[in-house]
Amino acid sequence: MKQYDPAAYWDQLSIPTLIIEAEGEELFDRKLNGQALHASLKDRVHTRYLVLPGTHYAIYQDQGYTQALKAAQDWFVAHLK
């Protein structure tokens, strides 16, 4: 896992990208991950950066999950035509 560096490939991304993060993300630094990805893409790729309330795992359950699922479904409907 230490060798995994997805940021090394951000400049190759050329498709619409939805980024969903938890406001209280405790596993990753949002500034170095989702925010940085959004900043690197926003001027050349259609992107949306969505921050949901709660911690990392909150977006996988209850209202957080419902919000993330709706955002993803809407994104796919809009961009996978």
N, C-alpha and C positions, 0 to 999 in steps of 0.2 A: 504494500500500500504506500510505502514511503516514496517509491519511484513513480507513482501515479501522479501525473501533472496535467490535468485537463486544460489548464490555462495555456499550455504550449500550443494548443490547436485552435484557440479562439480566433486567430486571424484567418483561419480556413473556413470558418462558419459562414454560410451564405444563404441560410433559410430563415424564415420567420421564427423567432425564438421567444418562448414564454418562460419567465424565471419566477418561481414561487419560493419565497422564504418566510420563515417564522420571525416575527418581530423580536422575540426573546430567544433567538437561536443560541444555543449553548454549546454546540458541537463544532461549529465553524465560525470564523470571523466574517460577518456579512460584508464588511468593507473589502475583504480580499477575495470574496467569492461572488455572490450574486450581484452586488453593487458594481464590482469591478468588471464582471462580464457584461452587464448592461451598459456601462460606460464605454466599453471597447466596441460594442456592437451598434449602439443607437444611431450613429451617423451613417451607417452603411447597410444595416439589416433592420427590417421591421421587428421591433422587440417590445415586450411589455414586462415591466418589473413589478411584481405584486408582492406586498408584504402583508401577511395575515397575522392577527393577534395570537399570542401564545408562544410556547416553546417548540423545539424541533418536532417532537412527537405529537403535538397538539394538532398539526395539520393532517394527521393520519387518522383522526377520530372525531366523532361528533360534528359540531358546527364547523370546525376548521377543515375537516375532510369534505364536508358538503360545499364549502366555499371554494376549496382547491379543485374539487371535481368539476364544479360548474364553470370555473375559469378555464380549465383545461378543455372541457367539452366545447365551450364557446370558441376557444382559440382554434381547435381542430376544425370545427365547422367553417370558420372564417378563412382558414388558410390551407385546408386540404381539399381544394376543389379541382 
